[in-house]
Every structure is written in C-alpha cells, then in structure tokens.
Amino acid sequence: MIPNRSLAPLHHPEISAMQSAKSVLQAFLILVLTALFHPLPAQELPAASPESAGFSSERLDRLTTTLDQYVDQQRLAGGVLLVAGEGKSIYYRAFGMRDLQSGEAMSKSDIFRIASQTKAIVSTAVLMLQEEGKLLISEPVGNYLPEFLETSVAEETEEGYTVVPARQPITIRHVLTHTSGIDYGYGPAAEEWKQAGIQGWYFAHRDEPIRETVRRIASLPMAAHPGEAYAYGYSIDVLGALIEEVSGQPLDQFLRDRILEPLQMNDTHFYLPEEKRDRLAVVYSVHGQERQLKRAPDPGMGVGQGHYVDGPRTSFSGGAGLLSTATDYTRFLQMMLNKGTLDGVRILSPTSVQLMTTDHLGEIPFRRGEGFGLGFYTVQHIGERGLPGATGEFGWSGAYHSTYWVDPTHRITVVFLTQLIPATGSDIREKVRALIYQAMTR
C-alpha cells in the first residue's frame, strides 16, 4: 500500500515558516486598515508633577476629596477632570461611575455629550475660512445664506408684539458674538418658533440637514435687532450651515478634515460610531427638593440620553452637537493656548486667536467682569467677576454641566466633563474652579 503523502507538505518547515509569515502580514494589514478607518484615541498627555507646574500636590488632594464627596452624596454620578499645563497633565482623574445601574466605573477615555462646547470649534472653522480669503466676518450672512439678507424682529408691545424689519443685516460677526438677535426660540414670538418646531438647543433627533433648519430660522421673527443685544441661541448653528455653503462640504466632514484629524481629536464626533457605544457616559438629572439623582430618559430630547447612537444621524448642530473626551478637548484648547498651533500643526494664526479671545461686545450688557469674543467668554475684570482666575481667561460651558477654560496667565487649560441635566442647585463647577486655583503656589 502506497502511503498517503498528500498531507506531508503541511508539516514541511519551509512551508510552515511561509504560512507563519503570511499570518503576521495579514495581522499587520488588519491593524493598518483598522487604524485608517477607526482611528485610535488620541494619545494620553504626558504627566507633569504638580510641583513642577506650580501646584501643591497636598492641596490638590482637596479637589480629589470634594469630587469623591459629590459622588458619595449622589450629587454627581461621575466625571473626568483634566488640568493641563504646557501640554502636560497636572491633574487628570476619572471619578465616580459612567453608569450607576451597571456599576461601570468612569474611565478617562469615556465620551461625553459636550453640547455648547461645540461652539468654539465651529467658530474656529469660520476664522479658518476668513484666513483663506473665503469670507470676511464683517460681511452679511446673507451673502452666503440669501434668506438672511432681510430678516424680521419681534418687538414687544402692550398687546404682545409686533413684527418689524431688522434695522440692519445680520453679519457673520453678529452670529459669532451672539448679537444677531437669534435666540433659542423663546423671545416675544415664542409661539411662532414653537409652531415651526424650532425651540431649544437639541438637534440630534432632527431628520433634516442643518441647512434646511437654518433656512426656516431665517423666516421667523428674531428676539432683538442685530448688533443691539446679546441673545444666546442658534447663531452658531447658522454658522454651521454657512460653513457648508462656503466650503462645499457637510459640516461634519469639514471639521473632521480641517480641525479634528489634524489635532488628533479622534474621539470627537457628532454621532457615536457603534464600536464606541460602551464608552458613552450616561446622563443623569437632579430632581425634587432633595435633589435626587435619577437616570435621564432614553432617548429623551435635551433632557435625556439623546439620539447620538441610535438616531437619524442627519443634523449636524454647530451650536451643540458634538461628543468628545477630556483629552480631545484639551488638545483643542492647547492649540488655542499655543496661539493656533499644536504638535507642528497650525490651525489658526496668532492674530486670529487674539481676535477670537478679545471682547467684541463693547457696551452691550453681558455678565459682570466678562466680555464675549468669537466663541468664548473673556475675563475683563477679576474683581467684578468675583471668581478665582485671571484677566484674559477665556472659555465656555455645556448644557450637560460640563465646563472648560484657558488661562494664558498661568498657562493652563481645564476641562471638566460630566453628564447632569438639569443640574438644579449644583455648584460643582464653581467648586472645581476654586479648588484648582487654591492649589497654585505661584
């Protein structure tokens, strides 16, 4: 009987070595393709000792104790706080739970709904277009979105309100500074905005492109005349539509190509990729006089888990739509602190950063001790403001009780992310600020 040698080649050492090399090559190609189509999270910032950055480790322990107390007292489910200086983390901590019901602890790489923290990124995109000669912020918005060439304003009367033509065209600078007169639909003509289905900051449920929503916004009576009052609202959503018109790209793609990828903000999205679902922190609300912490509805709307994973994925809200991590957002802020550059990549010129972080309101009333630039509040007077910090500080916050700021005097950035809405009576953001500054030694 002739032995069956058909299996012999499988055990040949040279063929085994070739198969092994092939397997290694296949694994390498899989890793490369995964990195291309599913970028890895941005690398963690290198750490600096608090003392080397002008902080006391012992006094920073007060911050740790307070964050833990808020969790223990069920005033917060959890969050992430990152204080960085010169591109290095000084205090970086995840605390509490991402999900109280499942008992999953919060992680530094967890993803948060950052809501109005989106505004600074979109405002940056507009300044980039000005630097490229594509627009001027002094121009009327109507040069690019024609429906804004002639708008109307609802003026209050004893009987209610009357609709009159706007006294001047809305400019791009007006929308950057929230002096366009466009609020969140709760002005004198609130009922008209409600009937149009345009009220509140939340967009993720909308199954229409942002350009169409903005087109309808232009047809409604505004809350104030352009350039005459600070009216916080849909202005930066209007800018999102303007960016699409000027660039010829959807807003999400423009931000991805021009800001997020160059800054390695790989975990910043309008809608979460399915494979990152488990990293999205749960939203909680504070209810009743006892301020009891409860899970927000699913999906809910502005108060809720939202449609960021399971939803239409159609509307890109430039005013409040992004999800991000503490590390990602710190990279954006470090670019601003560095006057427009990070890791050899220039996003803006120093003059554009200066323009964005300078008060543009002048005599228009705002918050005590603060002005407003192009996307950020700016601290004008420490005493009038009454909070620890420094003149020249700039920042903003988000609807889910997150906050951030850049302090050019002390060369630090701060990102505090949590998911609490409504946050009735919560003072954690003020506590975080006070406890950061009390730990400084110079």
C-alpha positions as CSV (number, residue, x, y, z in Angstrom):
1,M,0.0,0.0,0.0
2,I,1.4,3.4,-1.0
3,P,1.4,5.8,1.9
4,N,-0.8,8.9,1.6
5,R,1.7,11.8,1.3
6,S,-0.9,14.4,0.4
7,L,-0.7,15.9,4.0
8,A,3.1,15.9,4.1
9,P,3.7,19.4,2.7
10,L,1.7,20.8,5.6
11,H,4.4,19.8,8.0
12,H,7.3,21.0,5.9
13,P,9.4,23.5,7.9
14,E,9.8,26.0,5.0
15,I,6.1,26.0,4.2
16,S,5.2,26.4,7.9
17,A,7.6,29.4,8.1
18,M,5.9,30.9,5.0
19,Q,2.5,30.4,6.5
20,S,3.6,32.0,9.7
21,A,5.0,35.0,7.8
22,K,1.7,35.2,5.9
23,S,-0.3,35.2,9.1
24,V,1.9,38.0,10.5
25,L,1.5,40.1,7.3
26,Q,-2.3,39.6,7.4
27,A,-2.4,40.7,11.1
28,F,-0.4,43.7,10.2
29,L,-2.6,44.7,7.3
30,I,-5.7,44.3,9.6
31,L,-4.1,46.7,12.1
32,V,-3.3,49.2,9.4
33,L,-6.8,49.1,8.0
34,T,-8.3,49.4,11.4
35,A,-6.2,52.5,12.2
36,L,-7.2,54.0,8.9
37,F,-10.9,53.6,9.2
38,H,-11.2,53.5,13.0
39,P,-8.5,55.9,14.3
40,L,-7.2,55.2,17.7
41,P,-7.9,57.6,20.6
42,A,-5.5,60.5,20.9
43,Q,-2.5,59.5,23.0
44,E,-2.7,60.5,26.7
45,L,-0.9,63.7,27.6
46,P,2.5,63.2,29.3
47,A,2.2,63.8,33.0
48,A,4.0,66.6,34.9
49,S,4.3,66.7,38.7
50,P,2.1,69.3,40.2
51,E,5.0,71.0,41.9
52,S,6.9,71.4,38.6
53,A,3.8,73.2,37.2
54,G,3.3,75.5,40.2
55,F,0.8,73.4,42.1
56,S,0.8,71.8,45.5
57,S,0.0,68.0,45.4
58,E,-1.2,68.2,49.0
59,R,-3.7,71.0,48.2
60,L,-4.9,69.2,45.1
61,D,-6.0,66.4,47.4
62,R,-8.8,68.8,48.4
63,L,-10.1,68.6,44.9
64,T,-10.0,64.8,44.9
65,T,-11.8,64.7,48.2
66,T,-14.5,67.0,47.0
67,L,-15.2,65.1,43.8
68,D,-15.5,61.9,45.7
69,Q,-17.8,63.5,48.2
70,Y,-20.2,64.7,45.4
71,V,-20.3,61.1,44.1
72,D,-20.8,59.6,47.6
73,Q,-23.6,62.1,48.3
74,Q,-25.2,61.3,44.9
75,R,-24.9,64.8,43.7
76,L,-22.9,63.6,40.7
77,A,-22.7,60.1,39.1
78,G,-19.2,60.8,37.9
79,G,-17.0,62.7,35.5
80,V,-13.5,63.4,34.2
81,L,-11.3,66.4,35.2
82,L,-8.2,67.3,33.3
83,V,-6.0,70.2,34.2
84,A,-3.0,70.6,31.8
85,G,-0.1,73.0,31.5
86,E,2.3,73.3,28.6
87,G,0.8,70.1,27.0
88,K,1.3,68.0,30.2
89,S,-1.4,66.8,32.6
90,I,-1.1,68.3,36.0
91,Y,-4.3,66.7,37.4
92,Y,-6.1,64.1,35.4
93,R,-8.7,62.0,37.1
94,A,-11.8,60.0,36.3
95,F,-14.2,59.7,39.3
96,G,-17.5,58.0,40.1
97,M,-19.5,55.9,37.6
98,R,-20.1,56.0,33.9
99,D,-23.3,54.0,34.6
100,L,-24.7,53.8,38.1
101,Q,-27.1,51.0,37.3
102,S,-24.5,48.6,35.8
103,G,-21.8,49.7,38.3
104,E,-19.4,50.6,35.5
105,A,-16.7,52.9,36.7
106,M,-15.9,56.1,34.9
107,S,-12.8,56.0,32.7
108,K,-10.5,58.8,31.4
109,S,-11.3,57.7,27.8
110,D,-15.1,57.9,28.3
111,I,-17.0,60.0,25.8
112,F,-19.4,62.9,26.8
113,R,-22.0,65.0,25.2
114,I,-20.3,68.4,25.2
115,A,-23.2,70.4,23.8
116,S,-22.3,74.1,23.6
117,Q,-18.6,73.3,23.8
118,T,-19.1,72.6,20.1
119,K,-19.5,76.4,19.5
120,A,-15.8,77.2,20.0
121,I,-14.7,74.6,17.4
122,V,-17.2,75.8,14.8
123,S,-16.2,79.4,15.5
124,T,-12.6,78.4,14.8
125,A,-13.7,76.9,11.5
126,V,-15.2,80.3,10.4
127,L,-11.9,82.1,11.3
128,M,-10.1,79.5,9.2
129,L,-12.2,80.3,6.2
130,Q,-11.5,84.0,6.7
131,E,-7.8,83.3,6.8
132,E,-8.2,81.5,3.4
133,G,-9.9,84.5,1.9
134,K,-13.2,82.6,1.6
135,L,-15.2,85.2,3.6
136,L,-14.9,88.2,5.9
137,I,-16.6,88.2,9.3
138,S,-17.8,91.8,8.7
139,E,-19.9,90.6,5.7
140,P,-23.7,89.9,5.9
141,V,-24.6,86.3,6.5
142,G,-27.0,86.8,3.6
143,N,-24.1,86.9,1.1
144,Y,-23.8,83.2,1.6
145,L,-27.3,82.3,3.0
146,P,-29.6,84.5,0.9
147,E,-32.6,84.1,3.2
148,F,-30.8,86.2,5.8
149,L,-30.4,89.3,3.6
150,E,-33.7,90.6,5.0
151,T,-34.9,89.4,8.4
152,S,-37.5,90.5,10.9
153,V,-37.7,91.2,14.6
154,A,-40.5,90.7,17.2
155,E,-40.8,93.9,19.2
156,E,-42.8,93.7,22.4
157,T,-45.9,95.9,22.8
158,E,-48.5,96.3,25.5
159,E,-50.7,93.9,23.5
160,G,-48.0,91.3,22.8
161,Y,-45.6,92.0,20.0
162,T,-45.3,93.4,16.5
163,V,-43.1,92.2,13.7
164,V,-40.8,94.8,12.1
165,P,-37.9,94.6,9.6
166,A,-34.5,94.3,11.2
167,R,-32.6,97.6,11.3
168,Q,-29.5,96.2,9.7
169,P,-28.4,92.9,8.0
170,I,-27.1,90.2,10.3
171,T,-23.3,89.9,9.8
172,I,-21.1,86.9,10.4
173,R,-19.5,88.8,13.3
174,H,-23.0,89.2,14.8
175,V,-23.6,85.4,14.8
176,L,-20.1,84.8,16.2
177,T,-20.8,87.1,19.1
178,H,-24.5,86.1,19.7
179,T,-25.6,89.7,18.8
180,S,-27.5,88.5,15.8
181,G,-30.8,88.7,17.7
182,I,-31.3,84.9,17.2
183,D,-32.2,83.3,20.5
184,Y,-33.3,79.7,21.1
185,G,-36.9,80.5,20.1
186,Y,-38.2,81.9,23.5
187,G,-38.4,85.6,22.6
188,P,-41.5,87.7,22.1
189,A,-42.6,85.5,19.1
190,A,-42.0,82.2,21.0
191,E,-45.3,80.7,19.8
192,E,-44.3,81.1,16.2
193,W,-41.0,79.4,16.9
194,K,-42.8,76.6,18.7
195,Q,-45.2,76.0,15.8
196,A,-42.2,75.9,13.4
197,G,-40.7,73.1,15.6
198,I,-37.6,75.2,16.4
199,Q,-37.0,75.7,20.1
200,G,-34.2,74.7,22.4
201,W,-30.6,73.7,21.6
202,Y,-31.1,70.0,20.9
203,F,-30.8,68.9,17.3
204,A,-29.8,65.2,17.3
205,H,-33.4,63.9,16.7
206,R,-33.9,66.0,13.6
207,D,-34.2,64.1,10.3
208,E,-33.3,67.0,8.1
209,P,-30.0,68.7,7.1
210,I,-28.9,71.6,9.2
211,R,-29.1,73.8,6.1
212,E,-32.9,73.3,5.9
213,T,-33.4,74.0,9.6
214,V,-31.4,77.2,9.3
215,R,-33.5,78.2,6.3
216,R,-36.6,78.1,8.4
217,I,-34.9,80.0,11.2
218,A,-34.4,83.0,8.9
219,S,-38.1,83.2,8.2
220,L,-39.0,83.6,11.9
221,P,-39.1,86.9,13.9
222,M,-35.9,87.4,15.9
223,A,-35.7,88.3,19.6
224,A,-33.6,91.5,19.0
225,H,-32.2,93.8,16.3
226,P,-28.8,92.8,15.0
227,G,-25.9,94.3,16.9
228,E,-28.0,95.7,19.8
229,A,-28.2,92.9,22.4
230,Y,-26.6,89.7,23.4
231,A,-29.1,86.9,22.6
232,Y,-27.8,83.4,23.2
233,G,-29.2,80.9,20.7
234,Y,-29.0,79.4,17.3
235,S,-26.3,81.7,15.9
236,I,-23.6,79.1,15.8
237,D,-26.0,76.6,14.1
238,V,-26.4,79.3,11.4
239,L,-22.6,79.3,11.1
240,G,-22.6,75.6,10.6
241,A,-24.8,76.0,7.6
242,L,-22.7,78.9,6.4
243,I,-19.5,76.7,6.6
244,E,-21.3,74.1,4.5
245,E,-22.2,76.6,1.8
246,V,-18.7,78.2,1.7
247,S,-16.7,75.0,1.9
248,G,-18.9,72.8,-0.2
249,Q,-18.6,70.1,2.4
250,P,-21.0,68.8,5.1
251,L,-20.1,70.3,8.4
252,D,-19.0,67.1,10.0
253,Q,-16.6,66.4,7.2
254,F,-15.2,69.9,7.2
255,L,-14.5,69.7,10.9
256,R,-13.0,66.2,10.6
257,D,-10.7,67.2,7.7
258,R,-9.6,70.6,8.9
259,I,-9.6,70.5,12.7
260,L,-10.3,67.1,14.4
261,E,-7.9,64.9,12.4
262,P,-5.1,67.5,12.3
263,L,-5.4,67.8,16.1
264,Q,-5.7,64.0,16.6
265,M,-9.2,64.5,18.2
266,N,-10.2,61.0,17.1
267,D,-12.9,60.6,19.7
268,T,-14.8,63.7,18.8
269,H,-18.0,63.0,16.7
270,F,-21.5,64.4,16.1
271,Y,-22.8,60.8,16.3
272,L,-21.0,58.0,18.0
273,P,-19.6,55.1,16.0
274,E,-21.2,51.8,17.1
275,E,-17.9,50.4,18.3
276,K,-17.6,53.3,20.8
277,R,-21.1,52.8,22.3
278,D,-19.9,51.4,25.6
279,R,-17.7,54.5,26.2
280,L,-20.6,57.0,26.2
281,A,-21.3,58.2,29.7
282,V,-24.9,58.0,31.0
283,V,-26.9,61.2,31.5
284,Y,-28.5,61.9,34.9
285,S,-30.8,64.5,36.2
286,V,-31.3,66.2,39.6
287,H,-35.0,66.1,40.8
288,G,-37.0,67.5,43.6
289,Q,-36.2,69.4,46.7
290,E,-33.9,66.6,47.9
291,R,-32.0,66.9,44.6
292,Q,-32.3,63.1,44.0
293,L,-30.1,61.8,41.2
294,K,-32.0,59.9,38.5
295,R,-31.2,58.4,35.1
296,A,-32.5,60.7,32.3
297,P,-35.0,59.3,29.8
298,D,-33.9,57.2,26.9
299,P,-33.6,58.6,24.3
300,G,-35.4,61.7,25.6
301,M,-34.6,65.1,24.0
302,G,-32.4,67.8,25.6
303,V,-33.1,66.2,28.9
304,G,-32.3,62.5,28.1
305,Q,-29.7,60.1,26.7
306,G,-30.3,61.6,23.2
307,H,-30.1,60.2,19.7
308,Y,-26.3,60.2,19.5
309,V,-26.0,56.5,18.9
310,D,-29.5,55.4,17.6
311,G,-31.0,58.2,15.6
312,P,-31.3,59.8,12.2
313,R,-27.6,61.0,12.1
314,T,-28.6,63.7,9.7
315,S,-28.5,67.1,11.5
316,F,-25.0,68.5,12.4
317,S,-25.6,71.1,15.1
318,G,-22.7,73.6,15.1
319,G,-24.1,75.0,18.3
320,A,-24.4,72.0,20.5
321,G,-23.9,68.7,18.6
322,L,-20.5,67.2,19.4
323,L,-19.4,64.4,21.6
324,S,-15.8,64.3,22.9
325,T,-13.3,63.3,25.6
326,A,-11.3,65.3,28.1
327,T,-8.1,64.5,26.2
328,D,-9.5,65.5,22.8
329,Y,-10.9,68.8,24.0
330,T,-7.7,69.6,25.9
331,R,-5.8,69.2,22.6
332,F,-8.1,71.8,21.0
333,L,-7.6,74.2,24.0
334,Q,-3.9,73.7,24.0
335,M,-3.9,74.7,20.3
336,M,-5.6,77.9,21.3
337,L,-3.2,78.5,24.2
338,N,-0.3,78.0,21.8
339,K,-1.8,80.8,19.6
340,G,-3.1,78.5,16.9
341,T,-0.6,75.5,16.7
342,L,-0.1,72.1,18.3
343,D,2.5,69.4,17.6
344,G,3.7,71.2,14.5
345,V,0.2,71.6,13.0
346,R,-1.0,75.2,12.6
347,I,-4.8,75.6,12.7
348,L,-5.0,79.4,13.1
349,S,-2.7,82.4,13.0
350,P,-1.8,84.1,16.3
351,T,-3.8,87.2,15.2
352,S,-6.9,85.1,14.7
353,V,-6.6,83.6,18.1
354,Q,-6.2,87.1,19.6
355,L,-9.3,88.2,17.7
356,M,-11.3,85.3,19.0
357,T,-10.3,85.9,22.6
358,T,-10.8,89.6,22.7
359,D,-14.1,91.2,23.8
360,H,-16.4,92.3,20.9
361,L,-19.4,93.4,22.9
362,G,-18.3,96.8,24.0
363,E,-21.3,98.5,25.7
364,I,-23.7,95.6,25.1
365,P,-24.6,94.2,28.5
366,F,-23.2,90.7,29.4
367,R,-22.0,89.1,32.6
368,R,-20.2,91.0,35.3
369,G,-16.5,91.2,34.7
370,E,-16.7,89.4,31.4
371,G,-16.9,90.2,27.7
372,F,-17.5,87.9,24.8
373,G,-15.2,87.2,21.9
374,L,-15.7,85.0,18.8
375,G,-16.8,81.7,20.5
376,F,-15.6,82.3,24.1
377,Y,-16.3,84.5,27.1
378,T,-13.3,86.6,28.0
379,V,-12.5,87.8,31.5
380,Q,-12.1,91.5,31.7
381,H,-12.1,92.3,35.4
382,I,-11.4,89.7,38.2
383,G,-12.9,91.8,41.0
384,E,-16.2,92.4,39.1
385,R,-16.4,88.8,38.2
386,G,-15.8,87.6,41.7
387,L,-14.3,84.2,40.8
388,P,-10.7,82.9,41.0
389,G,-8.9,83.1,37.7
390,A,-7.0,85.7,35.7
391,T,-7.6,88.6,33.3
392,G,-7.5,87.3,29.7
393,E,-9.0,83.9,30.6
394,F,-11.4,82.5,28.0
395,G,-13.8,79.6,27.9
396,W,-17.4,78.4,28.0
397,S,-19.6,75.5,29.2
398,G,-22.1,72.9,28.0
399,A,-25.7,72.0,28.8
400,Y,-24.8,68.7,30.4
401,H,-23.0,70.7,33.2
402,S,-19.5,70.5,31.6
403,T,-17.2,73.4,31.6
404,Y,-13.7,74.5,30.3
405,W,-11.4,77.4,30.2
406,V,-7.9,78.6,29.1
407,D,-5.8,80.7,31.5
408,P,-3.0,82.2,29.5
409,T,-1.5,83.9,32.6
410,H,-0.9,80.7,34.4
411,R,-0.5,78.7,31.1
412,I,-3.2,76.1,32.0
413,T,-6.2,74.6,30.4
414,V,-9.1,73.0,32.3
415,V,-11.7,70.5,31.0
416,F,-14.4,69.3,33.4
417,L,-16.8,66.8,31.9
418,T,-19.9,65.3,33.5
419,Q,-23.4,64.4,32.3
420,L,-26.0,66.2,34.5
421,I,-29.1,67.9,33.1
422,P,-30.9,69.6,34.7
423,A,-28.3,70.3,37.3
424,T,-30.6,72.2,39.6
425,G,-28.6,73.8,42.5
426,S,-25.3,72.2,41.6
427,D,-22.2,74.2,42.5
428,I,-19.6,71.7,41.4
429,R,-18.3,73.8,38.5
430,E,-17.6,76.7,40.9
431,K,-16.1,74.3,43.5
432,V,-13.7,72.8,40.8
433,R,-12.6,76.3,39.8
434,A,-11.9,77.4,43.4
435,L,-10.1,74.2,44.3
436,I,-7.8,74.3,41.3
437,Y,-6.7,77.9,42.0
438,Q,-6.2,77.4,45.7
439,A,-3.7,74.7,44.9
440,M,-1.5,77.1,42.9
441,T,1.8,78.0,44.5
442,R,2.9,80.8,42.2
